[in-house]
Amino acid sequence: MSSPSVGARRVAGPVPGILLAVALGWLALVIGAPLATVLAQALSKGVGAFLATFSEPDALAAIRLTLLVAAIAVPLNAAFGLAAAWSIAKFEFRGKTLLLTLIDLPLSLSPVVAGLVWVLLFGARGWFGPWLEGAGIKVIFAVPGIVLGTILVTVPLIARELIPLMAEQGADEELAAITLGAGGWTVFRRVTLPNVRWALLHGVLLCNARAMGEFGAVSVVSGHIRGLTETLPLHVEALYNDYDFVGAFAAATLLAGLAVVTLAAKTVLERAIR
Amino acid sequence: MVALATPRVAGGVAPRRRPWREPSVLPGFAGALGFTLLYVGLIILLPLAALAARPWEHGLQGVLDAILKPRTLAALRLSFGAALLAAFVNVAMGLLIAWVLGRYRFPGRRIVDALVDLPFALPTAVAGIALATLYGPNGWIGAALARGGVKVAFTPTGVFVALLAVGLPFVVRAVQPVLDDLDASLEEAAQTLGANPVQTFARVILPALAPALITGFALAFARGAGEYGSVIFIAGNMPGVSEIAPLVIVTRLEQYDYAGAASVGLAMLAISLLALVAVNAVQVAMSRRGGR
């Protein structure tokens, strides 16, 4: 993308001009207009009203919960991605294709289904529901369920960045280090990790954005208790349904800002990788 | 994925029993694979087992009753139908955008390129309330459309419109690398042989991009069919008319009808996976017919 391809040319003549105008017009309609709407609505009653949203205790609780959920889900998925990539890319064993298919499966899952499955397991009428109730542990309509729903939705994101890259790099450098007498952890820390650090960061960025913004899966398992089990996206929904549009769009602006920062960081990273 | 698969022994010769893993002096295999399998087991397999097992509590009849209810069928038709239509539009517009980004140089191209990914990164609830407002009776686009007598928000059309953004990056990002790697000499040869630009595009470029376009189509379709957050605010959610399939699941769950909710969830997953398998088969058939 960054290196000009052979066919690249400046816009000249009527046909490229029309194509360019249609493409940019479509992007402005489909992506630009909704983004502009978020900002315009958030600021429609002035900066004061916009900022007031963030002094509400419920909004602060929602921000805290969103940060907490991402702080649990993202490192777990990163550890999983590294372990999966280490075993799948550096070793030969049977059943690899099946394992890769399973890791990709959550991508075909509706977010609502990704929440539903945890209710089927841990809900009041779930497989382990009565047992959990007896033990006094709350998973559904509580923070653990929100974390599980978020993890399931985001589980392939880091692994899919690492597995192809580590497979392409092969195990030669690691084998050389082992032959020279390095221990397993040293090889991982000093050879493998530096080789994949940008891809890992790229995966973490995407995983984090998705984890903080997840709506469908979290909505099913949260129970929507204000100040307790409401993440920021759920808080946006609650404010919107209360006709507090300024509040809803102000909270949405924070999430949209996160998305834009993620994209900017991702673009910078992609240039660093190349 | 295919490239990573363990090589199969070709031909009719019976392979000698291979050990299930090839020996390596690299450490950490047992620990890494053990953690991987535990994680996949707890986070992916166990939940999917529940999804596969729970619908049958009232037997096959129970599953059929849950799925074949007119309200459920209408919701499935809307979710998958709107996703299909949107995926077709996404293929056309995604190809155009990938083409413009790859072939033309214009100011701000890099920013536009980065913005294509926004639907990936933007939380769906944010997109949802923005679209509902934009196309609502007082929105910038909704008000203009209303003057022409067109209603988008809170109708099935709204579902389709919301999915236009959701699927777009899948097509653009699938096409872009293939378009960048396209051998320019093929295009030059076609032009030298007297093909006009339209012929060159239709006969040389489009066939080379077809597999990537199909991949993008499949991803956009699968994602769109299960989409909830971007759609739920603009859909209107009228049962049988503008209610999407994921909402049916939510409603069933609120009534503690776990078997019914799981039936619809399982049906959605099955349709999505079948679509992906079908697309895979089409691509295999195409690459065979393409020779080489």
Interface residues (C-beta under 8 A of the other chain):
Chain A: M1 S2 P4 S5 V6 G7 A8 R9 R10 V11 V15 P16 L19 L20 V22 A23 L24 W26 L27 L29 V30 I31 G32 A33 P34 L35 T37 V38 Q41 L76 A79 F80 A83 A84 W86 S87 I88 A89 K90 F91 E92 F93 R94 G95 K96 T97 L99 L100 T101 L102 I103 D104 L105 P106 L107 S108 L109 S110 P111 V112 V113 A114 L116 V117 W118 V119 L120 L121 G123 A124 R125 G126 W127 L148 I151 L152 V155 I163 P164 A167 A171 E174 L175 I178 T179 G183 G184 V187 F188 L206 A209 R210 M212 G213 E214 F215 G216 S219 V220 L232 P233 L234 V236 E237 Y240 F245 A248 F249 A252 L255 A256 L258 A259 V260 T262 L263 A264 K266 T267
Chain B: M1 A3 L4 A5 T6 R18 W20 R21 E22 S24 V25 L26 P27 G28 F29 G31 A32 L33 F35 T36 L37 Y39 V40 I43 I44 L45 L46 P47 L48 A50 L51 R54 M93 L96 I97 W99 V100 L101 G102 R103 Y104 R105 F106 R110 V112 D113 A114 L115 V116 D117 L118 P119 F120 A121 L122 P123 T124 A125 V126 A127 G128 I129 A130 L131 T133 L134 G139 W140 I141 L164 A165 L168 Q176 L179 D180 L182 A184 E187 P197 A222 A225 G226 E227 Y228 G229 F233 A245 P246 L247 I249 V250 L253 Y256 Y258 A261 A262 G265 M268 L269 S272 L273 L276
